[in-house]
């Protein structure tokens, strides 16, 4: 049978709370189907005549029979606990709803296994006429009308929740005009109808919920959402117009925080929309509310890399540069730690934020310490180009940025040590100093004991790779492409030995074999100490990398050079350029990029120091600047030449001159762009 529970506002006694708990436990379970088939068919199909016959109110039926049938039929339920009124209301059969309520008005309070009332079912289905009748019928009952209108189901949703969730504006209008207090109720997750309307991007529903009543009374709607969020928290992701309407309705929403301590402005900065941020900044106090991690909106904007929003916040809130999070980080610390170049560039180029450049966090780390720690060459270059950045500040651990770079380079086990070493060289070239109070020897000894297991795992991984490459290269040396000559004077010699490309195959395979073998020998030397082990691991990683490059070259030579048509010069040219660029970028691209980026502050910072009269290392600094400038020039020229060469090949490939042939002849050709013409047939090789 159905459940008869009051509205949530009536839950006051312990016994009643217990019954509600039991009802929710039972929710979702099936019950015995006790509804007569004729009655179920009538309400399911909307057949009023069949319902009248089932209820005993057919003209030919006696009054006595009608009374008996009415008392027997209307109390039946389906397996889901739904009464006849539930089914009629959910299917929008208004005439049947009127007939049922006329004979048994108490069914209006009945609930199914999900604790849905007929009103909730009608609102969920969007039948405004049925909702209107049920609301009027509830007002005629002896019990308070609110106990029916504000009834909730097993999920804590009211009829208004269901109307908003399913997007039925007429139903919402009727419910709001009947009982505006419905807008104050939240479901089990703390979600109000207004929050649902906002996340559904329904401005019309939002207007109904927050609009004034006909007599000018302000709407009492709740703005609550899940996890302590408000409707304004959700509106910032929808757009400026909806946020503006909510803020006009309730100006204090801008200062409300969720369970993480974040205001709507914290989320607005993530969208990057300056107009929306400016709207919320009308109440400037929102910019000074930190979240549970101590992050202010300006910190969140910097972490997200929203440079325009960060600039707006720092211009409109003049002391944003003084705000620190729980780790004592300022906005520049956050931008550097998350690699947000545009934010770092804006702060470094603005003289107003000079005090941020050398500020320390809770560990005494400056932005340069953090940039070196994360190995971000672009951020390091951007910071070092500002001559106000102190390159030799000591943190609480007694380390300068150069110490951090040195420690990072000595702890890398693979090719990443090239980038770390480049950063170390750049700092040294710019006259950065190490800490005289840091005993690196003792520190290395402690780290050696802690990292022994790490070295073992890394060495085993590299050893497996090097052994596989050595085995493959050894096998390739005795199985050359094309096989061997069977007889004659050159019997037993490779068949393709006369090809120039065969020498490339032998050289590439030899490089792969020797590099992998040497790396294997280094890794199996177990008597090395941890300090030497670190160096040999880095060397072994580099050798394995070269061995892999050799394998790639061997594969390309075998599959391309030794199988191409010797008369096809275009294929050879394209192949040579492609392989050359690929191998060059694979081996040296990252290193050259890092060196180029780090050469820029050398060319900028040292001349500025010399201009200001810092002549401590005059001639050394002059040579450093010249060397860095020459390197940048050569890198720029090499890049431009590579681009022009590739473009030239592409243009020549697609715009090759087409040869003219006589219609009466057939000429065989094998180069791209060659035309074969015979009669009316014209073909373009290699189609």
Buried (B, 14 or more C-beta within 10 A) or exposed (E): EBBEBBBBBBBEEEEEEEBBEEBBEBBEEEBEEEBBEEBBEBBBEBBBEBBBBBBBBBEEBEEEEBEEBBEBBBBBBBEBBBBBBBBBBBBBBBEBBBBBBEBBBEBBBBBBBBBBBBBBBBBBBBBBBBBBBBBEBBEEBEEBBBBBBBBBBBBBBBBBBBBBBBBBBBBBBBBBEBBBBBBBBBBEEBBBBBBBBBBBBBBEBBBBBBBEEEEEEEBEBBBBBBEBBBBBBBBBBBBBEBBBBBBEBBEEBBBBBBEEBBBBBBBBBBBBBBEBBBBBBEBEEBBEBBBEEBBBBBBBBBBBBBBBBBBBBBEEBEEBBEBBBEBBBBBBBBBBBBBBBBBBBBBBEBEEBBEBBBBBBEBBBBBBBBBBBBBBBBBBBBBBBBBEBBBBBBBEBBBBBBBBBBBBBBBBBBBBBBBBBBBBBBBBBBBBBBBEEBEBEEBBEEBBEEBEEBBEEBBEBBBEBBBEBBEBBBEBEEEBBBEBBEEEEEEEEBBBBEBEBBEBBBBBBBBBBBBBBBBBEBBEEEEBEBEEBBBBBBBBBBBBBBBBBBBBBBBBBBEBBBEBEEEBEBBBEBBEBBBEBBBEEEBEEBBBBBBBBBBBBBBBBBBEBBEEEBEEBEEEBEEBBEBBBEBBEEBEEEEEEBEEEBEEBEEBEEEEEEEEBEEEEEEEBEBBBBBBBBEEEEEEEEE
